[in-house]
Amino acid sequence: MKVKLLTIISFLTYQLSISQTEKLLHGRVFSNNYPLDKVEVINKTAKTSTRTNKMGEFSIVVQPKDSLLFFAKNYFFTRLKISQENIDQNNITVNMNIKAEELNEVVVTNIKFDKISSSQQDIDDIKFAKDNKSLQKYTGVYDGTIANGMDFTRMGTGLINLFKKDEVKKKTEETVFKKLIAASIPRDFFTKDLKLKPEEVDLFIEFCDADPRSAKLIENNNILTTMDFLYAKNEMFKKLK
């Protein structure tokens, strides 16, 4: 009985000490002095999250040494290690940098040119043009034709055929899961948090994409759930290596 009582008292004391160190931290998120709305603020240590309002304001429970992650579409991922000074100040400011606009790469392939061939009619036309030029040169008589003139009808036909054969195509579109990862998970998350080598990141994403459970992440669209999924898959990925 005494052992059980001591266990309960120790547990309550531990819980009380934890609750006393936890504080509600307030802050604001900006980009170029402009408040950012709907920024995902995640306490990676405590596995909790919240979002900023239209004024860029947020509140989240933290302890010293907690790691806060800030996610926003079209902005670079930001990480902040909470110190006791941050908690005492209780009014932190986070600045996020906007991503440069990326242009879709276009690949041009299979440009083929028609073979140039001369028929008997072409040879006769050239001979006739030369004869006309000689006639004008030695007699001074102008017959209304343009010496060495171009056949615009034939030229137009050739250009049309050239553009018909010109094939322009874009790279293969990414899967919905890969787009979700690209939009919500920063690249350095894989190397710093999951401890993957840079050359392993794309292979790891392919490995996760092959899991049918990845479809549920797209339906829920929750960053915290996505990160938990990646942590779990990373353990499996390391065993396979």
C-alpha positions, 0 to 999 in steps of 0.5 A: 500500500505504501509503495502504491502511495509513493508511486502516485505521489511521485507521478503527481509531483512529476506532472506538476513540475512539467506543467509549471515549465510549460508556458503559453507563448505568443508571437507573430509571423511576417514577411517583408513587414507584412503579416502572414495568415494561415502559417502552420506553427508546429511544436515538433517536440510536443507534437502540437500545432496551431495557425496564425490569424490574419494579423500573423499572430499565434499562441502555442504551449512550449517549454525551453528547448522545444523546436518550433517549425513554421510552414507556409505555401510559397515560403521557405520553411523556418525553424526556431529553438525555444529558449527561456528568454523567448518564454520570458519575453513572450512576444517573439517575431518570426520572419519568413522568406518568400520562394522565387517563382519557378518556371516549368522546364520545357523540353524540345525534341525530335526536330526533323527537316525534310530532305532536299530533293530535286525533280526534273521539273526543278532542274528545268525551272532553274535552267529557265531562270538562267536563260531569262537572266542571260536574255536580259543581260545580253538583250536588255529586255526585261520579261517581268520576272525576278532573277533568281526569285524565290517560290513563296508558295513552295517556301510556305509549304515547307515551313508549315511541314517543318512546324508540324514535325516540331514536337514540344512536350513537358516533363512527366507530371509529378504524382499528387503525393510528391506535390504534397511533399514539395509544397509542405515539407522542406528539403532539409527536413529529410537530411537534418531530421530524417538523417538521409543523404542528399542523394537518397531523398528522391529514392525515399520519396518514391518509397513513401509514394508506393505505400497506399497509406500515402493517399490518406495524407492527401485527403487529410492534408495535415503536416503533423500527420505527414511528418509522422508518416515520414518518420515511420517510413524512414525506419523501414527505409533504413532497414531495407538499406 
